[in-house]
């Protein structure tokens, strides 16, 4: 399948983290065009609502879930609220642009939690729930 080809994702549920802007938003819109029900994740409810509205206006299905992925309790809540998903796009990420020596331990831990730990937890959770025939 080439990049420009569509895929039939009817009856599939997709969770796209960081879906309120940029690449994540573009992925969410494409998944909806391909027939998936899209869970739009982000931290900004206004941008999330705009992405959901665009999907719905085009005839798709979507809803928004907010969560700060640097906080394990919010990642667990996101997973619970999202339920079982067929497609997981771990797009969200935090970035700080400063010399390493200026990055304090708390900020580093938050970056690691949001960019690495949350992705690992969600991927493991999703994989455990998928039927073996779909792995």
N, C-alpha and C positions, 0 to 999 in steps of 0.2 A: 504494500500500500504506500503510495507516495504521500508527501506532506499535504498535498492539496486534495486528496481523496477524503470523503466522509466515511464514517463508520456507523453502523446501526447500533445505537446504544439504548434503544427502546427498552423499557423495564429495568434499566440499570440506574443506580444511584451513585453520584460522584460527589466527593468532598474535595474542594479546592481551597487550600489555605492561602492566605494572601491574595484573595480574589477580588479585592475592591479597587485595584488599580494595576496598571502595567501588564506584565506577562500573565499573571494570575487571572486578571480580569478577561484577557483575551482567551485564555484556556477555558474559563468558565463559559464564556459566550459560545465558543466552538463546541464544547461538550453538549450544551443545550441544543445547538443546531443539529447535532448528531443524535438527539433524542433522549439524552440522559436527564434525569431529575438532578438538578445541581444544588448542592449546599454551598453557598457563598460564605466563606469565612473571612473575617478581618477584625480590626479593632474600631473602625470608624462606621458607626451605624448609618450615617447619612450616605456615605459612598456605597455601603452594602445595599441599602435600599435602592439606590440608583441602578446598581448592577442587576439586582433582582427584577426591578421594573422593566429594564431593557429586555431581559430574557422573557418575561411574561408577555410583554408587548409583541414580541416576535413569535408568540405561540408556545413558548417553552414553560417548563416547571422549575421553580427555584424558591429557595428561602435563605434567609441570612442568619448566621450564628456568630456572635462576637466572642472572642476569647483572646487573652494575652498568653501566647505560647511559651513565655518565659516562666510561667507559674504552673507547676504541676497540677494543682487543683483545678485550674481552668482548662487544662488539656483534658483531664478526666471528665469534666463537665461537657466539654465539646464532644468528646467521644460518645458519652452517654446520650446527649441530645441529638447527635447525628445518627446514632444507631448503626446498623450494618450498612456498609458501603461496598460497592463493586469496583469503583475506581477511586484511588486516592492520589491526589496531586499535592505533594509537599512543596509548595512554592514560597510560603512565607519565610521571611528572614529579616534579621536585624543587622545593621552595619554601623560601625563607628569608625571614623577616620581620624586617627590620632596616633602618635608614636606609642609603641607597646609599653614603654616605661611610664606613660601617663594613664594607662588603663588600669584602674584599681580592680581588686579581686571581685568586688560585688558586681561591677559592670561586666567583667569577663564571665562570671558565673551566669549572669542574665543572658549574655550573648550565647553561651554554650547551651544553656537550657532551651532557649528559643530556636536556635539553629541546628542543634544536634540531638539533644535528649528528647525533645517533643516529637521530632520526626521519627526517631527510633521507636518510641512508645506507640505512636499511632500506627506505624507500619506493622509492628508485632501484633497489635490488637486486631488490625484488619486481616492480617494473614491467618491468625488463629480462628477467626470467624468464617473464613471462606471455605466452602466445601472443597474437599480434595480435588474433585473433578474440574474445578475452576482455577486451580493454582498454576 
